[in-house]
């Protein structure tokens, strides 16, 4: 059975949530219509003669689509969709819809078919998000704030804090900490191994402890001491540690003058 062609005369608009996207995918079956675009309103760029259709979000319908995917294609498939959805790509809804329709038609886990035109875009989204998660796992730098809270800021190119928190909470299960994504305005807050997500464009934090300033400077000095200047390769350095992340990496900051590091 040939895969249905996309209808460029229509665009589906969803609310930007995963539940909203699942409802839009449901509508492609109910209306027997596969639009060329499934996007949020802010990412909509109508072509001449193209008709937008706003899809309402229904938790019941979203759950129905999720249950069908898990039943026919496996929970790992739905998990991969959830990860891909964390991408910042404006056309992720279109890519995920094509993947879901193909996976449901095949009734199986099709993630391995990376050369298929309905699978490749979704797999690329998933891979990019997981790469951003890996960068954050490597390069997040926590600072000790007054009151015993540890804080780390980041600026990932995907909304990865929701898939970072389990990993960090399992390792810092006795330490309260906050991971704040400045780019997406979301903070992961962990206490005693349990965590929650908070939407916020900015955070008001206590001052750093004096010990934190001392330890940060010691880490910078160690980083400088172990480097071999004659073998420094800036291009290789940037490939392993992307420059866009340097603003929140302790060892890439300027050293604090010695006279300001005295204990109070």
C-alpha positions as a Markdown table, in Angstrom:
| # | Residue | x | y | z |
|---|---|---|---|---|
| 1 | Unk | 0.0 | 0.0 | 0.0 |
| 2 | Unk | 1.6 | 3.3 | -1.0 |
| 3 | Unk | 2.2 | 5.9 | 1.7 |
| 4 | Unk | -0.3 | 8.8 | 1.4 |
| 5 | Unk | 1.0 | 12.0 | -0.2 |
| 6 | Unk | 1.2 | 15.2 | 1.9 |
| 7 | Unk | -1.6 | 17.7 | 1.0 |
| 8 | Unk | 0.1 | 21.1 | 0.6 |
| 9 | Unk | -3.3 | 22.8 | 0.7 |
| 10 | Unk | -3.6 | 22.4 | 4.5 |
| 11 | Unk | -1.5 | 23.0 | 7.6 |
| 12 | Unk | -2.5 | 21.7 | 11.1 |
| 13 | Unk | -1.8 | 24.0 | 14.0 |
| 14 | Unk | -1.3 | 22.4 | 17.5 |
| 15 | Unk | -0.6 | 24.0 | 20.9 |
| 16 | Unk | 3.1 | 23.1 | 21.2 |
| 17 | Unk | 2.6 | 20.2 | 23.6 |
| 18 | Unk | 3.2 | 16.5 | 22.9 |
| 19 | Unk | -0.5 | 15.9 | 23.8 |
| 20 | Unk | -1.5 | 18.5 | 21.2 |
| 21 | Unk | 0.7 | 16.9 | 18.5 |
| 22 | Unk | -0.8 | 13.4 | 19.3 |
| 23 | Unk | -4.3 | 15.0 | 18.8 |
| 24 | Unk | -3.1 | 16.4 | 15.4 |
| 25 | Unk | -1.9 | 13.0 | 14.4 |
| 26 | Unk | -5.3 | 11.5 | 15.3 |
| 27 | Unk | -7.0 | 14.1 | 13.2 |
| 28 | Unk | -5.0 | 13.0 | 10.1 |
| 29 | Unk | -6.9 | 9.7 | 10.4 |
| 30 | Unk | -10.3 | 11.1 | 11.4 |
| 31 | Unk | -10.3 | 13.6 | 8.5 |
| 32 | Unk | -8.4 | 11.3 | 6.1 |
| 33 | Unk | -6.1 | 14.2 | 5.5 |
| 34 | Unk | -2.3 | 14.3 | 5.8 |
| 35 | Unk | -1.3 | 18.0 | 5.8 |
| 36 | Unk | 2.1 | 19.1 | 4.5 |
| 37 | Unk | 2.8 | 20.9 | 7.8 |
| 38 | Unk | 2.0 | 20.3 | 11.5 |
| 39 | Unk | 3.3 | 23.3 | 13.4 |
| 40 | Unk | 2.7 | 25.6 | 16.2 |
| 41 | Unk | 1.1 | 29.0 | 15.5 |
| 42 | Unk | 4.3 | 30.9 | 16.0 |
| 43 | Unk | 6.1 | 28.7 | 13.4 |
| 44 | Unk | 3.3 | 28.8 | 10.8 |
| 45 | Unk | 4.3 | 30.3 | 7.5 |
| 46 | Unk | 1.3 | 29.9 | 5.2 |
| 47 | Unk | 1.8 | 29.4 | 1.5 |
| 48 | Unk | -0.5 | 31.0 | -1.1 |
| 49 | Unk | -3.9 | 29.3 | -0.9 |
| 50 | Unk | -2.9 | 27.1 | 2.1 |
| 51 | Unk | -5.6 | 26.7 | 4.7 |
| 52 | Unk | -4.7 | 26.5 | 8.4 |
| 53 | Unk | -6.7 | 24.1 | 10.7 |
| 54 | Unk | -6.4 | 24.6 | 14.4 |
| 55 | Unk | -6.5 | 21.2 | 16.3 |
| 56 | Unk | -7.8 | 21.3 | 19.9 |
| 57 | Unk | -6.0 | 19.4 | 22.5 |
| 58 | Unk | -7.8 | 16.5 | 24.2 |
| 59 | Unk | -6.0 | 14.5 | 26.9 |
| 60 | Unk | -8.4 | 11.6 | 26.2 |
| 61 | Unk | -7.5 | 11.5 | 22.5 |
| 62 | Unk | -3.8 | 12.0 | 23.2 |
| 63 | Unk | -3.9 | 9.0 | 25.6 |
| 64 | Unk | -5.7 | 6.9 | 23.0 |
| 65 | Unk | -3.0 | 7.6 | 20.4 |
| 66 | Unk | -0.3 | 6.9 | 23.0 |
| 67 | Unk | -1.9 | 3.6 | 24.0 |
| 68 | Unk | -2.2 | 2.5 | 20.3 |
| 69 | Unk | 1.4 | 3.3 | 19.7 |
| 70 | Unk | 2.6 | 1.4 | 22.7 |
| 71 | Unk | 0.4 | -1.6 | 21.8 |
| 72 | Unk | 1.3 | -1.8 | 18.1 |
| 73 | Unk | 4.9 | -0.4 | 18.1 |
| 74 | Unk | 6.2 | -0.9 | 21.6 |
| 75 | Unk | 7.0 | 1.5 | 24.4 |
| 76 | Unk | 10.5 | 2.1 | 23.1 |
| 77 | Unk | 8.9 | 3.7 | 20.0 |
| 78 | Unk | 6.8 | 6.1 | 22.0 |
| 79 | Unk | 9.8 | 6.9 | 24.2 |
| 80 | Unk | 11.8 | 7.8 | 21.1 |
| 81 | Unk | 8.9 | 10.1 | 20.0 |
| 82 | Unk | 8.9 | 11.8 | 23.3 |
| 83 | Unk | 12.6 | 12.5 | 23.1 |
| 84 | Unk | 12.4 | 13.7 | 19.5 |
| 85 | Unk | 9.6 | 16.1 | 20.5 |
| 86 | Unk | 12.1 | 17.9 | 22.8 |
| 87 | Unk | 13.9 | 19.2 | 19.7 |
| 88 | Unk | 13.7 | 22.9 | 18.8 |
| 89 | Unk | 13.1 | 22.2 | 15.1 |
| 90 | Unk | 10.0 | 24.1 | 14.0 |
| 91 | Unk | 8.9 | 21.2 | 11.6 |
| 92 | Unk | 9.3 | 18.4 | 14.2 |
| 93 | Unk | 5.5 | 17.9 | 14.3 |
| 94 | Unk | 5.5 | 17.1 | 10.6 |
| 95 | Unk | 8.4 | 14.6 | 10.9 |
| 96 | Unk | 6.9 | 12.9 | 14.0 |
| 97 | Unk | 3.5 | 12.6 | 12.3 |
| 98 | Unk | 5.0 | 10.9 | 9.2 |
| 99 | Unk | 7.0 | 8.5 | 11.5 |
| 100 | Unk | 3.9 | 7.6 | 13.6 |
| 101 | Unk | 1.7 | 6.9 | 10.6 |
| 102 | Unk | 4.4 | 4.7 | 9.1 |
| 103 | Unk | 5.0 | 2.9 | 12.4 |
| 104 | Unk | 1.3 | 2.2 | 12.9 |
| 105 | Unk | 0.9 | 1.0 | 9.4 |
| 106 | Unk | 3.9 | -1.4 | 9.8 |
| 107 | Unk | 2.7 | -2.4 | 13.4 |
| 108 | Unk | 6.2 | -2.7 | 14.8 |
| 109 | Unk | 9.4 | -1.0 | 15.9 |
| 110 | Unk | 10.7 | 0.7 | 12.8 |
| 111 | Unk | 13.4 | 2.8 | 14.4 |
| 112 | Unk | 16.0 | 0.7 | 12.7 |
| 113 | Unk | 14.8 | 1.6 | 9.2 |
| 114 | Unk | 16.8 | 4.8 | 9.2 |
| 115 | Unk | 17.0 | 5.0 | 5.4 |
| 116 | Unk | 13.2 | 5.2 | 5.1 |
| 117 | Unk | 12.0 | 8.7 | 4.3 |
| 118 | Unk | 9.4 | 8.5 | 7.1 |
| 119 | Unk | 11.9 | 7.4 | 9.7 |
| 120 | Unk | 15.1 | 9.3 | 8.9 |
| 121 | Unk | 13.8 | 12.8 | 9.9 |
| 122 | Unk | 12.5 | 11.5 | 13.3 |
| 123 | Unk | 15.6 | 9.6 | 14.0 |
| 124 | Unk | 17.7 | 12.7 | 13.3 |
| 125 | Unk | 15.6 | 14.7 | 15.8 |
| 126 | Unk | 16.1 | 12.0 | 18.4 |
| 127 | Unk | 19.8 | 11.7 | 17.8 |
| 128 | Unk | 20.3 | 15.5 | 18.0 |
| 129 | Unk | 18.4 | 15.7 | 21.3 |
| 130 | Unk | 20.3 | 12.8 | 22.8 |
| 131 | Unk | 23.6 | 14.5 | 21.7 |
| 132 | Unk | 22.6 | 17.7 | 23.5 |
| 133 | Unk | 21.7 | 15.6 | 26.6 |
| 134 | Unk | 25.2 | 14.0 | 26.5 |
| 135 | Unk | 26.8 | 17.5 | 26.2 |
| 136 | Unk | 24.9 | 18.6 | 29.3 |
| 137 | Unk | 25.9 | 15.5 | 31.2 |
| 138 | Unk | 29.5 | 16.2 | 30.4 |
| 139 | Unk | 29.7 | 20.0 | 30.8 |
| 140 | Unk | 27.2 | 21.0 | 33.4 |
| 141 | Unk | 29.1 | 22.7 | 36.2 |
| 142 | Unk | 27.4 | 23.0 | 39.6 |
| 143 | Unk | 28.1 | 25.8 | 42.0 |
| 144 | Unk | 27.4 | 25.7 | 45.8 |
| 145 | Unk | 25.0 | 28.5 | 46.8 |
| 146 | Unk | 24.4 | 29.7 | 50.3 |
| 147 | Unk | 21.8 | 27.5 | 52.0 |
| 148 | Unk | 23.3 | 24.3 | 50.7 |
| 149 | Unk | 21.6 | 24.3 | 47.2 |
| 150 | Unk | 23.8 | 23.4 | 44.2 |
| 151 | Unk | 23.0 | 25.3 | 40.9 |
| 152 | Unk | 23.9 | 24.8 | 37.3 |
| 153 | Unk | 22.9 | 26.9 | 34.3 |
| 154 | Unk | 22.9 | 25.7 | 30.7 |
| 155 | Unk | 21.9 | 26.8 | 27.2 |
| 156 | Unk | 21.2 | 23.7 | 25.2 |
| 157 | Unk | 19.8 | 23.7 | 21.7 |
| 158 | Unk | 17.0 | 21.3 | 22.7 |
| 159 | Unk | 14.7 | 21.1 | 25.8 |
| 160 | Unk | 16.8 | 18.4 | 27.5 |
| 161 | Unk | 16.3 | 19.2 | 31.2 |
| 162 | Unk | 13.3 | 16.8 | 31.4 |
| 163 | Unk | 15.5 | 13.9 | 30.3 |
| 164 | Unk | 18.5 | 15.0 | 32.4 |
| 165 | Unk | 16.8 | 15.1 | 35.8 |
| 166 | Unk | 16.6 | 11.3 | 36.4 |
| 167 | Unk | 20.3 | 10.9 | 35.8 |
| 168 | Unk | 21.4 | 13.7 | 38.1 |
| 169 | Unk | 18.8 | 13.0 | 40.8 |
| 170 | Unk | 20.0 | 9.4 | 41.0 |
| 171 | Unk | 23.6 | 10.5 | 41.6 |
| 172 | Unk | 22.9 | 13.5 | 43.8 |
| 173 | Unk | 20.0 | 12.0 | 45.7 |
| 174 | Unk | 21.0 | 13.6 | 49.0 |
| 175 | Unk | 21.9 | 17.0 | 47.6 |
| 176 | Unk | 19.3 | 19.6 | 46.7 |
| 177 | Unk | 20.1 | 21.1 | 43.3 |
| 178 | Unk | 18.7 | 23.2 | 40.4 |
| 179 | Unk | 19.4 | 22.9 | 36.7 |
| 180 | Unk | 18.2 | 26.0 | 34.9 |
| 181 | Unk | 17.9 | 26.0 | 31.1 |
| 182 | Unk | 18.2 | 29.7 | 30.3 |
| 183 | Unk | 17.3 | 29.1 | 26.6 |
| 184 | Unk | 14.0 | 27.4 | 27.2 |
| 185 | Unk | 13.0 | 29.0 | 30.5 |
| 186 | Unk | 12.7 | 25.8 | 32.5 |
| 187 | Unk | 14.3 | 24.7 | 35.8 |
| 188 | Unk | 14.6 | 21.2 | 37.1 |
| 189 | Unk | 14.5 | 21.2 | 40.9 |
| 190 | Unk | 15.6 | 18.2 | 42.9 |
| 191 | Unk | 15.4 | 17.4 | 46.6 |
| 192 | Unk | 16.1 | 14.1 | 48.3 |
| 193 | Unk | 16.0 | 12.3 | 44.9 |
| 194 | Unk | 12.6 | 13.6 | 43.9 |
| 195 | Unk | 12.4 | 16.3 | 41.2 |
| 196 | Unk | 10.0 | 18.6 | 39.5 |
| 197 | Unk | 10.0 | 21.0 | 36.6 |
| 198 | Unk | 9.3 | 24.7 | 36.9 |
| 199 | Unk | 8.7 | 27.2 | 34.1 |
| 200 | Unk | 10.6 | 30.4 | 34.7 |
| 201 | Unk | 12.4 | 33.0 | 32.5 |
| 202 | Unk | 14.8 | 33.9 | 35.4 |
| 203 | Unk | 15.7 | 32.8 | 38.9 |
| 204 | Unk | 16.6 | 34.7 | 42.0 |
| 205 | Unk | 19.4 | 32.8 | 43.7 |
| 206 | Unk | 21.4 | 33.3 | 46.9 |
| 207 | Unk | 25.0 | 34.2 | 46.8 |
| 208 | Unk | 27.7 | 31.6 | 46.2 |
| 209 | Unk | 29.5 | 30.3 | 49.2 |
| 210 | Unk | 33.1 | 31.5 | 49.9 |
| 211 | Unk | 34.3 | 27.9 | 49.6 |
| 212 | Unk | 32.7 | 27.7 | 46.1 |
| 213 | Unk | 34.8 | 30.6 | 44.9 |
| 214 | Unk | 37.9 | 28.9 | 46.3 |
| 215 | Unk | 37.1 | 25.6 | 44.7 |
| 216 | Unk | 36.2 | 27.1 | 41.3 |
| 217 | Unk | 39.5 | 29.0 | 41.2 |
| 218 | Unk | 41.4 | 25.8 | 42.3 |
| 219 | Unk | 39.7 | 23.9 | 39.4 |
| 220 | Unk | 40.7 | 26.6 | 36.9 |
| 221 | Unk | 44.3 | 26.5 | 38.1 |
| 222 | Unk | 44.4 | 22.7 | 37.8 |
| 223 | Unk | 42.9 | 22.9 | 34.3 |
| 224 | Unk | 45.6 | 25.3 | 33.3 |
| 225 | Unk | 48.4 | 23.3 | 35.0 |
| 226 | Unk | 47.6 | 20.0 | 33.2 |
| 227 | Unk | 47.3 | 21.6 | 29.7 |
| 228 | Unk | 50.2 | 21.3 | 27.3 |
| 229 | Unk | 50.5 | 24.6 | 25.5 |
| 230 | Unk | 52.7 | 23.3 | 22.8 |
| 231 | Unk | 50.1 | 20.7 | 21.9 |
| 232 | Unk | 47.1 | 22.9 | 22.1 |
| 233 | Unk | 44.8 | 22.4 | 19.1 |
| 234 | Unk | 41.9 | 25.0 | 19.2 |
| 235 | Unk | 39.8 | 23.2 | 16.5 |
| 236 | Unk | 40.0 | 19.9 | 18.3 |
| 237 | Unk | 39.2 | 21.7 | 21.6 |
| 238 | Unk | 36.1 | 23.2 | 20.1 |
| 239 | Unk | 35.0 | 19.9 | 18.6 |
| 240 | Unk | 35.1 | 18.2 | 22.0 |
| 241 | Unk | 33.9 | 21.2 | 24.0 |
| 242 | Unk | 31.6 | 23.4 | 21.7 |
| 243 | Unk | 32.4 | 27.1 | 22.2 |
| 244 | Unk | 28.7 | 27.9 | 22.7 |
| 245 | Unk | 28.8 | 26.0 | 26.0 |
| 246 | Unk | 31.9 | 27.9 | 27.4 |
| 247 | Unk | 29.8 | 30.6 | 29.1 |
| 248 | Unk | 28.7 | 28.2 | 31.8 |
| 249 | Unk | 31.8 | 26.0 | 32.1 |
| 250 | Unk | 33.9 | 26.9 | 35.2 |
| 251 | Unk | 37.3 | 26.2 | 33.7 |
| 252 | Unk | 36.7 | 28.5 | 30.8 |
| 253 | Unk | 36.0 | 31.6 | 33.0 |
| 254 | Unk | 38.6 | 34.2 | 34.0 |
| 255 | Unk | 40.5 | 33.5 | 37.2 |
| 256 | Unk | 39.5 | 35.4 | 40.3 |
| 257 | Unk | 42.2 | 37.7 | 41.6 |
| 258 | Unk | 44.0 | 36.2 | 44.6 |
| 259 | Unk | 43.2 | 39.0 | 46.9 |
| 260 | Unk | 39.5 | 38.4 | 46.5 |
| 261 | Unk | 39.6 | 34.8 | 47.5 |
| 262 | Unk | 40.4 | 35.2 | 51.2 |
| 263 | Unk | 38.0 | 33.6 | 53.5 |
| 264 | Unk | 35.6 | 35.9 | 55.3 |
